[in-house]
């Protein structure tokens, strides 16, 4: 059996914006990863429910990361607070957008 050949190239971080965000979050540390994950999960849920387009997911994650005040002391309480905040912020952002506000 012959196996195909794999080639790897450096990813284009302008095209793959979520990958760049992931790298940035890894460098930032603290609650940034919590916000990234919670915003992503909430945005994907909204996509799967048909309320947003797939291309809106990364923008919602960026929106949350831009507005989040990163905490570096990671108590369990701060992790839960950051998670809940990001989930609410995605939904608030979508509600503002639905009402015609520019975010």
C-alpha positions in Angstrom: 0.0 0.0 0.0 1.3 3.4 -0.9 0.8 6.3 1.4 0.4 9.8 0.1 2.8 12.6 0.9 2.1 15.3 3.5 3.5 18.8 3.2 3.3 21.5 5.8 3.5 25.2 5.4 3.5 28.1 7.8 -0.2 29.1 8.3 -1.4 32.4 7.0 -2.6 34.1 10.3 -4.5 36.7 8.4 -6.6 34.1 6.7 -6.9 31.8 9.8 -7.8 34.5 12.3 -9.0 32.0 14.9 -5.5 30.4 14.9 -3.9 33.8 15.4 -6.3 34.5 18.3 -5.4 31.1 19.8 -1.7 32.0 19.7 -2.3 35.4 21.2 -4.4 34.0 24.0 -1.7 31.4 24.7 0.9 34.2 25.0 -1.5 36.4 27.2 -2.4 33.6 29.6 -4.7 34.1 32.6 -8.4 34.4 32.0 -7.9 35.1 28.2 -8.1 31.4 27.5 -11.3 31.1 29.5 -12.9 33.9 27.6 -11.7 32.5 24.3 -13.3 29.1 25.0 -16.6 30.4 26.5 -17.1 33.0 23.7 -16.3 30.3 21.1 -18.7 27.8 22.6 -21.5 30.4 22.8 -20.9 31.6 19.3 -20.9 28.1 17.9 -24.1 27.3 19.8 -25.7 30.4 18.1 -24.4 29.3 14.7 -25.8 25.8 15.2 -29.1 27.3 16.2 -29.1 29.2 12.9 -29.0 32.6 14.6 -25.6 33.7 13.2 -23.4 32.8 10.2 -20.3 30.7 10.6 -18.2 33.7 9.6 -19.4 35.7 12.6 -17.9 33.3 15.2 -14.4 34.7 15.1 -15.6 38.3 15.3 -17.6 37.5 18.4 -14.6 35.9 20.0 -12.5 38.9 19.1 -15.2 41.2 20.5 -15.0 39.5 23.9 -11.2 39.3 24.0 -11.0 43.1 23.2 -13.3 44.0 26.1 -12.0 41.5 28.7 -9.8 42.7 31.5 -7.4 39.7 31.8 -6.8 38.4 35.3 -3.6 36.5 35.9 -4.5 35.1 39.3 -6.6 32.2 38.4 -8.8 31.4 41.4 -11.7 29.1 40.6 -14.1 31.9 41.2 -12.3 34.2 38.7 -12.4 31.4 36.1 -16.1 30.9 36.5 -16.7 34.7 36.4 -14.7 35.1 33.2 -16.5 32.2 31.6 -20.0 33.5 32.5 -19.0 37.1 31.5 -17.9 35.9 28.0 -21.1 33.9 27.4 -23.2 36.9 28.5 -21.1 39.3 26.3 -21.6 37.2 23.2 -25.4 37.3 23.7 -25.4 41.0 24.6 -23.4 41.7 21.5 -25.8 39.8 19.3 -28.8 41.5 21.0 -27.3 45.0 20.4 -26.6 44.0 16.8 -30.2 42.8 16.4 -31.4 46.2 17.7 -29.3 48.0 15.1 -26.4 49.1 17.3 -23.0 49.0 15.8 -20.4 47.1 18.0 
